[in-house]
Amino acid sequence: MQKIIKVGTSAAVVLPKDIMKDLHFKAGEAVSVVAHPEKGEVVISRPVKNEKIKEVSDWSDKFIKKYKKALDALSDK
């Protein structure tokens, strides 16, 4: 049993060390938090594939913007 604690204007639940170890979670790691109000549940998991795809997409957009001239020059050859 864990208590909900106040952290600034938000709240948090501390994950016990054994749960962190069993799930191979590390402090500072990004996780997905999904609420299921109809079940009274909150599910904490590693980011789902779509979140990882968004990270790659965002990185790709920045790369293309930064190197647009070089990429355009390569496509002309």
N, C-alpha and C positions, 0 to 999 in steps of 0.2 A: 504494500500500500504506500503510495506517495502522496504528498500534499502539493497543492498548487501554491507557488510562492509568487509574491509581487516583485517585479523587476522593472523599475521605473514606472511607466504608465501601462506596461504590459504585464503578462504573467508567464510563468515557466513551470515545467515539471522536470525535476532532476532524474536522469536515467541512471540507475544503479550500475556500478562498475561491472558486475557480472553480465548484465544485459549488453552493455557496450562491448564487452569482450566477445560474448556469444555471437553478436551481429557484426562484429568487426567494424563498429563505428568508432570514429576518432573525434575528439573535441575540435571544433572549428569546421568540421566537414558539413557541406551543404546536404540537407535532407528535404524530402517532400513531406508536407503535413497536409493531410486531407481529413476534413470533418464529415462524419456521417450522422447528422442530427437525428435522423429517424431511428438509428440504432443506439444513440448516445455514445458514439465511438469517435476517437481521433486515431488515425493511422499514420505512423511515422515510418518512412522507408527511404531507400536511396532514390535519387531523382529518376523519374520514369524516362523512357527513351525520348519522348517529345521534348522534354526539358534539355536533354543532351543535344538533340538536333538543333534546338534554338541556340544553344551556346555555340555550336559549330557554325551555324548560319550567321550569327552576329559577328564571329571572328572573321568569317569569309568576307562579309560585307566591308569590314574595316580594312582587311588586306587588299581587296579590290580597289577601294577608294584610295588607299595610300599608294598603290603601285599601278594605278590606272594607265598612266602614260607608258610605262614599260610593258604592260600587258597588251596595250593597243599596238605598240611597235612590234611585239612578237607575233601578234595575229596577222599583221600585214605581210609576213614573210612566208 
